[in-house]
Amino acid sequence: MLTIAEQKISSTDLSKIVRFVDDYSGIQLSDKKQSMVEGRLRKRLRHLNMANFKVYTQFVLSASGKDEVIHLIDALTTNKTNFFREKDHFDYIVKTLLPKLVSQGIGRTRPLRIWSAGCSSGEEPYTLAMLLSEWNETHAPLDFEIIATDISISVLKKAKQALYTEKDIEPVPIDMRRKYFRRSIQDPNVLQVSGVVKNQVSFGILNFKNKIYRLPDKMDIIFCRNVLIYFDKTNQQDIINKFCQLLVPQGNLFLGHSESIHGLKLPLDLIGQTIYQKHDRVQI
């Protein structure tokens, strides 16, 4: 009898998993990703003490396996991010967008609201919180709220813990590292985001395939970078339309540098490198 490490998933079961993941989350997995799927699901087989991929596939697609679904999605979701990733976006916020928003009273008459959609392990929303904290040290302080969401339970857990290695925080400027990170007492090789930054981000789970994205308010800024590449054009159109519904008039959407909305009918104008602004013109 083959061990779990030696087993291969059948093309039938692989197709079932790929189709289910697409239906549930909109994430596109190629049938060519067999070795990746096998490697990541072996951990679930061991955890559940299941004999093979066929048993697991039958279980996760059954009514009795509904609680396993989130672990399936979690296992097959790729989460790669960094602090200050695509730095020109953050430069644009500080040099151009914040002065404009403050001149409109945003951050004064009401909070500046930012959503990090597909936040992974938290580096993006914490980068935003650090930037806004820095702004408040040299300007009249503005009130801001940052919401961060992801479909993966495991990366959200890591994000909430706010624990990172020395290598993880290398992109953070040295003065900001000293100011916003504290070395762990338990492990000197691990650093934690300081409370002043950590407490400014609220985390929650959100599936982009949901019919409605339930956020408490409309957003001034939405970051959804290097996430849409995992969706087909139909799902991209649907997801970004929902983003637009959640943006205030003239609100801004930031996508990843490798992403494009070319060919999609959306109420957005390109104003910078993968930086878009919502308009209210009627689509023809």
Buried (B, 14 or more C-beta within 10 A) or exposed (E): EEEBEEBEBBEEBBEBBBEBBBEBBBBBBEEEBBEEBBEBBBEBBEEBEBEBBBEBBBBBBEEEBEEBBBBBBBBBBEBEBBBBBBEEBBEBBEEEBBEEBBEEEBBBEEBBBBBBBBBBBBBBBBBBBBBBBBBBEEEEEBBBBBBBBBBBBBBBEBBBBBBBEEEBBEBBEEEBBEBBBEEEEEEEEBBBBBEEBBEBBEBEEBBBBEEEBEBEEEBBBBBBBBBBBBBEEEBBBBBBBBBBEBBBEBBBBBBBBEBBBEEBEBBBEEEBEBBBBBBEEEEE
